[in-house]
Each structure stands twice: as C-alpha cells, then as structure tokens.
Amino acid sequence: MAIIHWRELKSVLVSDARLLGLDVGTKTVGLALSDVTRTIASPFETLRRRRFADDAAALARIVAENDVGGLVVGLPVSMDGDEGPRAQGVRQFVANLSATIDLPTAFWDERLSTAAVERILIGEVDMSRKRRREVVDKAAAAYILQAALDAMAAAGTPAPRTAR
C-alpha cells in the first residue's frame, strides 16, 4: 500500500472506484464510503476493534465487496500541527494494514472532526447521547472523507478569475 498525498489520489484511481474513509480510534474504526463518482461521502459502518488480524480481515472484505480503490485515513494531529501518540498509532495501524490491503492511501488532517460531528448531532439533529455514540465514528469518517473529496474536486478545478 502506497502512502501518497491526497492530491495524487485522484490520478491513481481507476474509474468508478470508491474511496473508503477511516476514522481509526482505540476502540472502534468508523468507516465511510464515497459514491463511484467520488463526490459524496456516506457513513458506512463502525467496526468494533478486536485483534488486528480480525480488523484487517474485516476491512479487506469491505474493500472487496464495495469496489474500493483507495483509502483516506483521518490523522489526529494536535491543534499546533504536531503528531502525538494518537497520530503515531494511526500511522502504525496503516503500516500494518498495508500487509493485507494493497491500495493507495492518503492521510487527511482530522483536527476537530469528531467535535464538529458531535455539534451537528446535538444541535441540528437533536440526537440522544446513546444514539450519538452509535453513529459518531462513522459520521466522523464521512466528515473526513467528504473534506478530502471536496479538496480533490477543488484541486482539479482552476481557481475562478476575479474581475478587475
């Protein structure tokens, strides 16, 4: 599995290949899938983490069943941009996953993604705390993946000219 910059991801994907977004936590992995045009990210499921071999097998099955051509993995950097133990853990998870899943993978800065999703679920959707716990990880994965999809689309479009 090649780790590449998100700007390169679009150029290495085959047409109609989906992207799988991952929000890797210590207890769960939130998953989101893009559509085949790579325009919209949708929450997919939340995997309860077990042994790494089980997690990798479950992810490999999901990749195969959903025609996934690449991964976007949220990288939990600190507010000052440093990579602490959580970011190192995510990088190690991806390094280990590369032995099972050979797909181009891009990291995406996930700063505040879970907090933003929590605010949406509380404020706009008025979801109960129990229900939020059930959906927050996959919703955060969709938030991360959607941000990457939007950035990839914008990077492929020239900036609009301003009138003088």
C-alpha positions as CSV (number, residue, x, y, z in Angstrom):
1,M,0.0,0.0,0.0
2,A,1.5,3.3,-1.1
3,I,1.1,6.3,1.2
4,I,0.5,9.2,-1.1
5,H,-0.5,12.8,-0.8
6,W,-4.3,13.4,-1.2
7,R,-3.7,15.5,-4.3
8,E,-2.2,12.4,-6.0
9,L,-5.0,10.1,-5.0
10,K,-7.4,11.0,-7.9
11,S,-4.7,10.3,-10.5
12,V,-4.0,6.8,-9.3
13,L,-7.6,5.6,-9.0
14,V,-9.4,3.6,-11.7
15,S,-12.7,5.0,-12.9
16,D,-15.7,4.1,-10.7
17,A,-13.5,3.1,-7.8
18,R,-14.9,4.2,-4.5
19,L,-12.8,5.6,-1.6
20,L,-13.1,4.3,1.9
21,G,-12.7,6.8,4.7
22,L,-11.4,5.6,8.0
23,D,-11.6,7.2,11.4
24,V,-9.3,5.0,13.5
25,G,-9.8,5.0,17.2
26,T,-8.6,2.9,20.0
27,K,-11.9,1.0,20.4
28,T,-13.6,1.5,17.0
29,V,-12.9,2.3,13.4
30,G,-15.5,4.5,11.8
31,L,-16.0,3.8,8.1
32,A,-17.5,5.9,5.2
33,L,-17.8,5.2,1.5
34,S,-17.8,7.5,-1.4
35,D,-20.1,7.1,-4.4
36,V,-18.4,5.9,-7.6
37,T,-18.1,9.5,-8.9
38,R,-16.2,10.3,-5.7
39,T,-18.5,13.3,-5.0
40,I,-20.4,12.3,-1.9
41,A,-19.3,10.5,1.3
42,S,-21.8,8.5,3.3
43,P,-21.4,6.9,6.7
44,F,-21.0,3.2,6.2
45,E,-20.4,1.3,9.5
46,T,-18.4,1.2,12.7
47,L,-16.1,-1.7,13.4
48,R,-15.5,-2.6,17.0
49,R,-11.8,-3.2,17.2
50,R,-10.6,-6.6,18.2
51,R,-7.3,-8.3,17.3
52,F,-5.6,-6.5,14.4
53,A,-5.8,-9.6,12.2
54,D,-9.6,-9.6,12.6
55,D,-9.8,-5.8,11.9
56,A,-7.7,-6.2,8.8
57,A,-9.8,-9.1,7.5
58,A,-13.0,-7.2,8.0
59,L,-11.6,-4.2,6.2
60,A,-10.3,-6.4,3.3
61,R,-13.8,-7.9,3.0
62,I,-15.4,-4.4,2.9
63,V,-12.8,-3.2,0.3
64,A,-13.5,-6.2,-1.9
65,E,-17.3,-6.1,-1.6
66,N,-17.6,-2.4,-2.4
67,D,-15.0,-1.9,-5.2
68,V,-12.8,0.3,-3.1
69,G,-9.8,1.7,-5.0
70,G,-8.2,3.8,-2.2
71,L,-8.3,4.8,1.4
72,V,-8.5,8.2,3.1
73,V,-7.4,7.9,6.7
74,G,-8.0,10.6,9.3
75,L,-4.8,11.6,11.0
76,P,-5.4,13.0,14.5
77,V,-2.8,15.8,14.7
78,S,-2.8,18.2,17.6
79,M,-4.0,21.7,17.3
80,D,-0.5,23.0,16.8
81,G,0.1,20.5,14.0
82,D,2.3,18.2,15.9
83,E,1.8,14.4,15.7
84,G,1.5,12.9,19.1
85,P,0.9,9.3,20.2
86,R,-2.6,9.0,18.6
87,A,-1.3,10.1,15.2
88,Q,1.6,7.6,15.6
89,G,-0.8,4.9,16.4
90,V,-2.9,5.6,13.3
91,R,0.3,5.6,11.2
92,Q,1.2,2.2,12.7
93,F,-2.3,0.9,12.0
94,V,-2.0,1.9,8.3
95,A,1.5,0.4,8.1
96,N,0.3,-2.9,9.5
97,L,-2.8,-2.8,7.2
98,S,-0.6,-2.5,4.2
99,A,0.3,-6.2,4.6
100,T,-3.3,-7.1,4.0
101,I,-4.7,-4.3,1.8
102,D,-2.7,-3.1,-1.2
103,L,-4.4,0.2,-2.0
104,P,-3.2,3.8,-2.4
105,T,-3.7,5.6,0.9
106,A,-3.8,9.2,1.8
107,F,-3.9,10.8,5.3
108,W,-6.3,13.6,6.0
109,D,-5.9,16.1,8.9
110,E,-8.9,15.2,11.0
111,R,-8.5,18.0,13.6
112,L,-11.8,18.7,15.3
113,S,-13.8,16.3,13.0
114,T,-15.4,14.4,15.8
115,A,-16.2,17.6,17.7
116,A,-17.8,19.0,14.6
117,V,-19.9,15.9,14.1
118,E,-20.9,15.9,17.7
119,R,-22.1,19.5,17.4
120,I,-24.1,18.6,14.4
121,L,-25.7,15.6,16.0
122,I,-26.5,17.5,19.2
123,G,-27.6,20.9,17.7
124,E,-29.1,20.2,14.3
125,V,-30.3,16.6,14.7
126,D,-31.0,16.6,18.4
127,M,-29.9,13.0,18.8
128,S,-29.8,11.3,22.1
129,R,-26.4,10.5,23.7
130,K,-26.8,6.8,23.3
131,R,-27.6,7.1,19.6
132,R,-24.7,9.6,19.1
133,R,-22.3,7.0,20.5
134,E,-23.6,4.5,17.9
135,V,-23.1,6.8,14.9
136,V,-20.4,9.3,15.7
137,D,-17.5,7.3,14.5
138,K,-18.9,6.5,11.0
139,A,-20.2,10.1,10.8
140,A,-16.7,11.4,11.6
141,A,-15.3,9.1,8.9
142,A,-17.8,10.6,6.4
143,Y,-16.9,14.1,7.5
144,I,-13.2,13.3,6.9
145,L,-13.8,11.6,3.6
146,Q,-16.1,14.4,2.4
147,A,-13.5,17.0,3.2
148,A,-10.9,15.1,1.2
149,L,-13.4,14.6,-1.7
150,D,-14.2,18.3,-1.8
151,A,-10.5,19.2,-1.7
152,M,-9.7,16.8,-4.5
153,A,-12.5,18.2,-6.6
154,A,-11.3,21.8,-6.0
155,A,-7.7,20.9,-6.8
156,G,-8.8,19.6,-10.2
157,T,-10.6,22.8,-11.0
158,P,-8.8,26.0,-11.8
159,A,-9.4,28.9,-9.5
160,P,-12.0,31.4,-10.8
161,R,-10.6,34.6,-12.2
162,T,-11.5,37.7,-10.5
163,A,-12.8,40.7,-12.4
164,R,-10.5,43.7,-12.4
